[in-house]
Amino acid sequence: MPKKIIEPINADFDDLALAIVTPEKDPAMIKTAIRLHEADLYVPTLRYLDSAPGGFAETSDLIEHLETIFNISGEDAQILDGRSDTKFSQIARNMISHRTSSTNFIKKGYAEYDNNRKGLQITVTGRSLLKQIYG
């Protein structure tokens, strides 16, 4: 099971990616007792994209997958005021909306957002990172 880590929200993605490495290729659902942050989703997102047909997944499918593996509960599962989505789904969508931020995995070249298909595509750099982490 991946290590539970608490990190500053603006932590460098490369450091975070290396901090959560585990030898397991397909961990069971992750149960967290801490609030999830955008950066916590980067490596699981890359792993999902890597296994998706053509390395691409629509945002809605990605969020559904992440909700399953993180087994969201508590504050992350609460519906946002005046909206129909959860705090967790907003965090997941922020990965895309914050794609120009210097610490974002899309800005670093690990994935690309495809506006036409409304989803993410893993890049060669993203696959290289996964190979470096998981072998």
Phi, psi and omega per residue, in radians:
M1 nan 2.360 -3.128
P2 -0.995 2.626 3.095
K3 -1.176 2.525 3.013
K4 -1.519 2.165 3.125
I5 -2.226 2.564 3.035
I6 -2.047 2.197 -3.065
E7 -2.402 2.783 3.058
P8 -1.116 2.540 -3.101
I9 -1.017 -0.526 -3.104
N10 -1.666 0.347 3.141
A11 -1.064 2.629 3.136
D12 -1.198 2.317 -3.079
F13 -1.040 -0.734 -3.110
D14 -1.063 -0.716 3.105
D15 -1.146 -0.715 3.128
L16 -1.135 -0.740 -3.123
A17 -1.026 -0.768 -3.132
L18 -1.273 -0.472 -3.108
A19 -1.263 -0.422 -3.063
I20 -1.837 0.280 -3.125
V21 -1.138 2.367 2.994
T22 -2.383 2.745 3.132
P23 -1.305 -0.217 -3.103
E24 -1.257 2.342 3.131
K25 -1.474 -0.635 -3.113
D26 -2.294 1.350 -3.099
P27 -1.114 2.620 3.056
A28 -1.162 3.121 3.140
M29 -0.954 2.490 -3.130
I30 -1.663 2.198 3.095
K31 -1.909 2.038 -3.096
T32 -1.947 2.556 3.079
A33 -1.820 0.058 -3.125
I34 -2.023 2.774 3.053
R35 -1.164 2.430 3.096
L36 -1.502 2.543 3.075
H37 -2.043 2.845 -3.130
E38 -0.881 -0.828 -3.090
A39 -1.116 -0.419 3.098
D40 -1.141 -0.339 -3.064
L41 -1.639 -0.182 -3.033
Y42 -1.058 -0.961 -3.090
V43 -1.173 -0.799 3.064
P44 -1.021 -0.593 3.093
T45 -1.152 -0.796 3.116
L46 -1.080 -0.702 3.123
R47 -1.099 -0.716 3.119
Y48 -1.150 -0.780 3.120
L49 -1.083 -0.684 -3.138
D50 -1.068 -0.581 -3.120
S51 -1.593 -0.181 -3.108
A52 -1.346 2.619 3.092
P53 -0.970 2.168 -3.140
G54 1.233 0.130 3.134
G55 1.259 0.314 -3.078
F56 -2.129 2.523 3.009
A57 -2.529 2.421 3.026
E58 -1.169 2.632 -3.104
T59 -0.972 -0.750 -3.115
S60 -1.096 -0.703 3.107
D61 -1.179 -0.688 3.113
L62 -1.078 -0.828 -3.140
I63 -1.064 -0.760 3.121
E64 -1.039 -0.759 3.117
H65 -1.110 -0.812 -3.124
L66 -1.114 -0.668 3.084
E67 -1.049 -0.647 3.137
T68 -1.223 -0.860 -3.055
I69 -1.266 -0.501 3.116
F70 -1.556 -0.147 3.094
N71 0.804 1.004 -2.994
I72 -1.064 2.556 3.118
S73 -2.739 -3.141 3.093
G74 1.058 -2.431 -3.056
E75 -1.052 -0.636 -3.129
D76 -1.145 -0.441 -3.102
A77 -1.590 -0.077 -3.111
Q78 -1.282 2.446 3.080
I79 -1.274 2.348 3.119
L80 -1.214 2.525 3.121
D81 -0.997 2.261 3.077
G82 1.279 0.216 -3.108
R83 -2.339 3.034 3.127
S84 -1.939 0.126 -3.121
D85 -2.003 2.875 -3.083
T86 -1.567 2.924 3.050
K87 -1.052 -0.673 -3.132
F88 -1.080 -0.812 -3.129
S89 -1.100 -0.568 3.074
Q90 -1.166 -0.730 3.096
I91 -1.047 -0.763 -3.137
A92 -1.122 -0.746 3.125
R93 -1.173 -0.476 3.109
N94 -1.121 -0.448 3.067
M95 -0.975 -0.647 -3.116
I96 -1.453 -0.796 -3.084
S97 -1.195 -0.403 3.111
H98 -1.705 0.386 -3.016
R99 -1.123 -0.260 3.107
T100 -1.633 -0.057 3.101
S101 -1.225 2.444 -3.051
S102 -1.101 -0.377 -3.140
T103 -1.680 -0.023 -3.096
N104 -1.347 2.479 -3.103
F105 -1.160 -0.437 3.071
I106 -1.270 -0.805 3.109
K107 -1.043 -0.606 -3.137
K108 -1.352 -0.090 3.037
G109 1.597 0.227 -3.136
Y110 -1.432 -0.378 3.097
A111 -2.643 2.868 3.088
E112 -2.242 2.520 3.049
Y113 -1.601 2.241 3.096
D114 -1.802 1.807 -3.080
N115 -1.141 -0.590 -3.140
N116 -1.181 -0.741 -3.113
R117 -1.629 -0.078 3.105
K118 0.978 1.003 3.123
G119 -2.946 -3.033 -3.087
L120 -1.952 2.546 3.106
Q121 -2.139 2.200 3.064
I122 -1.228 2.570 3.123
T123 -1.832 3.008 3.055
V124 -1.030 -0.680 3.109
T125 -1.108 -0.695 3.092
G126 -1.122 -0.740 3.101
R127 -1.140 -0.659 3.101
S128 -1.102 -0.704 3.118
L129 -1.095 -0.792 3.130
L130 -1.066 -0.697 3.112
K131 -1.118 -0.691 3.113
Q132 -1.138 -0.697 -3.115
I133 -1.302 -0.843 -2.986
Y134 -1.808 -0.192 3.131
G135 1.537 nan nan
